[in-house]
Amino acid sequence: MAQFFAETVGLPWAVAYLVTGAIQCALLILVPFVGAMAFVWMERKVSARIQDRLGPTRCGGKFGWLQLLADGLKLITKEDLRPADADGTLFRLAPYISFTASYVALLALPFASGWAAQQMNVAVFFILAVLGLEVFGVILAGYSSASKWSLFGAMRESAQVVSYEVPLGLCVVVPVLVAGTMDLVVIADMQRGLFTNWFLFHDPFTFITFFVFFTCATASVNRAPFDLAEAESELVAGFHTEYSGFRWLAFYMAEYGSMFTVSGLGAILFFGGWNGPIPIVDGLASLLGINRTEPSFGLWLVNLLGLLNFVFKTVLGVTLLIWVRWTLPRLRIDQVMKTCLKYCTPIAAVMFVGAALWTGVLFPSGMPWQTNVLGTFAEPAQLAPALVHGPAPAASETAPTTRAAAFDTDSRPVARDREPATAAQFAAQRSEGASQ
Amino acid sequence: MNDPINWQSFFFLLFGLVACVFALAVVFSSNIVRMAFYLILSLGSTSGLFFLAGADFVGAMQLLIYVGGTLVLLVFGVMLTAQGPFVSLKTRGGEWVLASIVGGALFAVLAQRAVSISDWHGPERPLTLADSGEAASQPDSATSDAAGPADETKESEPFDPDGARAEENAAEDDKEPAPPTHEGRRVELRDTRTATAIGMALSGPRVDSLGEPSAVRRGGMSSYVLPFEIVSVHLLVVLIGAAYLARTKKRFKTED
């Protein structure tokens, strides 16, 4: 894209890169902005249905769809209040820290095969790490508000997030273990085919893992029944008691943005990402002879359909989160900790061991109806190009690097002081070491 | 692909500056919660430096462990200062002197080491981004040996707008490898899978020992299983100790 701006439009390269980066940032920031507005409207409607009401009906015609704009306008025009005793700088910054963390996590989340702002080798890990940073905003908000309600909410939140990161990490490791990679694009592409190829149905352990993952993800994005940080019946509004207007909106967008991210993560890790339950698009693509490695208009269309598929699954996940919120009562803090430490963590650990045994020892090639090729126990020859810094002819196929980034951090100097090693050499050395 | 701004250097300077400024802010601030907050920013931009260097696994690790670990510091800070509003820490004069001596000595050693590295300079040509092919290229200070992979290496031209572009396009269109030369600086795309190499080194053979010709030196390049295990046991001991310390106190009664 930078090339387009530089050569076709005739901008200088630096400006072209800047424009490209700005466009990509704007596209990405649409997700939390529009997503939050749409999800707020959805939450109103879904909660109304659950409580046997109608929800917004008048604002903007049929389904009250203009309510989302009305909500946004109301919040933006509200006065930006600050308590007199508050720690000013931190109070002002805190919402943006939360929002930034939730937004940065989207950088690594692919929306279709190869359609990620930055396709990362450790995308799963990165998303978990960045989502965990969202709690900083909450704690700083709670501390700097100089209010007891806020402080209590923040302390609860920190205890909860620190605890739930452990089972969440363990749950995420299970599909990573099955796939043999942390690259989300590769993980989702591995599940191409019938829905039996999805990691949810890969083995009984991944099946159970999903439910633990969902529980922990709900807790980690601070949604009911785990929304103790803003328990309105006890803490007024918890950590954002003192916030109003746009800063409050930033917290809200952070919450809905991370809801989207964890749902997307769940969709990719367990539900095949952009691959539908029945591979209609794949069938059409192979019928039309669309090459998946060469960029073309057909591939673009395939990716667009995949994007719709992915967004549909993610919105379903968000709906599930909303449904849970309006159905289950809020837990007490000791129950929250008990759920994490006594149930989620041990179950996740057992599932991890079970999945390792299943994929490694019992059924290394999967069930007979599963047609996907998984990476963990692939031939060393396939793995070896990844290990060495030498010639990697397969690397372009296994890990298609995105051209999305305006500046390419993938390319960097490497000290060429070692010879390229091959898989054979690798294997030879291993056997050598074993014999010694 | 002739970018007058060297983005790699630009972001290196940006992240480095942020890291340094907020590290200083940690030192000079007197409010403990703000200190923790500045520490988060400083460590966060350090992880940005890791990402910039292509070590995405280490970068994510830095975010998860160091930046995430600051959370506990922050919580303690909040709990310590919960007695009065925004209690501040005062540093005495003697502590300043001691700290400056220790910090200055460490800084002098690091600066000396950093400056003494002979070939530390930025790429001579700005970062480039290959348009369609796999090879995003960047000149490297280290010249390659003849056995280098010809597929992904390209001879970098001196600053020559049209020539360089034409050459790159030609190299990518017909996938013809550039002829290996010794005098030209070589560039290549390295696979970004640093995590695999780290994982292998922690549990099995070290990747960088594969290309080592000398068997004696290869024997010395052992993997990191033993340090890894020692650290694990150490952490386990710490965990048990923490649990023991926490449990010996009188238990709270939860009100139902």
Interface residues (C-beta under 8 A of the other chain):
Chain A: A2 Q3 P12 W13 A14 Y17 D85 D87 T89 L90 M120 N121 V122 F125 F126 L128 A129 V130 G132 L133 V135 F136 I139 L140 G142 Y143 S144 A146 L151 A154 M155 S158 V161 V162 E165 M182 P295 D334 L383 P385 A386 L387 V388 H389 G390 P391 A392 P393 A395 S396 A399 T401 R403 A405 A406 F407 D408 T409 D410 S411 R412 P413 V414 A415 R416 D417 R418 E419 P420 A421 Q425 F426 Q429 R430 G433
Chain B: M1 N2 D3 P4 I5 W7 Q8 F11 N31 V33 R34 F37 I40 F51 L52 A53 G54 D56 F57 G59 A60 M61 L63 L64 V67 G68 L71 V72 L74 V75 V78 M79 A82 P85 F86 P123 L127 T128 L129 A130 D131 S132 E134 A136 S137 Q138 P139 D140 S141 A142 T143 S144 D145 A147 G148 P149 A150 D151 E152 R186 V187 E188 L189 R190 D191 T192 R193 T194 A195 T196 A197 M200 G204 P205 V207 D208 S209 L210 G211 E212 P213 R218 T254
